[in-house]
Amino acid sequence: MEFNVEDCTRFFMWASIISIGMLWATVILWRFVRPIAHRIHGGFFGVKPETVDIAAYAFLGLWKVLTAILFLIPWLTLLVMA
């Protein structure tokens, strides 16, 4: 199977769109399930709500960085090359 620049550009474009869309959906969902997550983690593991928030925000931040490195930057690079 052959890949050309257009196919790779399209792949990274859609990967970026899907990853960013999933990130936004997760951020919106987090706003509603945050109290539930605090209760679950506090009850099962004895974790403070502040610690749960820090872990969640670290996860979302890591997701943003990985999306940029793995999808956005290659897509922009291919756009410049084309």
MODELLER restraints for C-alpha pairs under 7 A, 6 or more apart:
rsr = mdl.restraints
at = mdl.atoms
rsr.add(forms.Gaussian(group=physical.xy_distance, feature=features.Distance(at['CA:5:A'], at['CA:78:A']), mean=6.92, stdev=0.5))
rsr.add(forms.Gaussian(group=physical.xy_distance, feature=features.Distance(at['CA:9:A'], at['CA:75:A']), mean=5.64, stdev=0.5))
rsr.add(forms.Gaussian(group=physical.xy_distance, feature=features.Distance(at['CA:9:A'], at['CA:78:A']), mean=5.78, stdev=0.5))
rsr.add(forms.Gaussian(group=physical.xy_distance, feature=features.Distance(at['CA:9:A'], at['CA:79:A']), mean=6.83, stdev=0.5))
rsr.add(forms.Gaussian(group=physical.xy_distance, feature=features.Distance(at['CA:12:A'], at['CA:71:A']), mean=5.42, stdev=0.5))
rsr.add(forms.Gaussian(group=physical.xy_distance, feature=features.Distance(at['CA:12:A'], at['CA:74:A']), mean=6.84, stdev=0.5))
rsr.add(forms.Gaussian(group=physical.xy_distance, feature=features.Distance(at['CA:12:A'], at['CA:75:A']), mean=5.06, stdev=0.5))
rsr.add(forms.Gaussian(group=physical.xy_distance, feature=features.Distance(at['CA:13:A'], at['CA:75:A']), mean=5.92, stdev=0.5))
rsr.add(forms.Gaussian(group=physical.xy_distance, feature=features.Distance(at['CA:15:A'], at['CA:71:A']), mean=6.26, stdev=0.5))
rsr.add(forms.Gaussian(group=physical.xy_distance, feature=features.Distance(at['CA:16:A'], at['CA:67:A']), mean=6.77, stdev=0.5))
rsr.add(forms.Gaussian(group=physical.xy_distance, feature=features.Distance(at['CA:16:A'], at['CA:71:A']), mean=5.26, stdev=0.5))
rsr.add(forms.Gaussian(group=physical.xy_distance, feature=features.Distance(at['CA:16:A'], at['CA:72:A']), mean=5.83, stdev=0.5))
rsr.add(forms.Gaussian(group=physical.xy_distance, feature=features.Distance(at['CA:19:A'], at['CA:67:A']), mean=6.58, stdev=0.5))
rsr.add(forms.Gaussian(group=physical.xy_distance, feature=features.Distance(at['CA:38:A'], at['CA:49:A']), mean=5.18, stdev=0.5))
rsr.add(forms.Gaussian(group=physical.xy_distance, feature=features.Distance(at['CA:38:A'], at['CA:52:A']), mean=6.58, stdev=0.5))
rsr.add(forms.Gaussian(group=physical.xy_distance, feature=features.Distance(at['CA:41:A'], at['CA:47:A']), mean=5.66, stdev=0.5))
rsr.add(forms.Gaussian(group=physical.xy_distance, feature=features.Distance(at['CA:42:A'], at['CA:48:A']), mean=5.97, stdev=0.5))
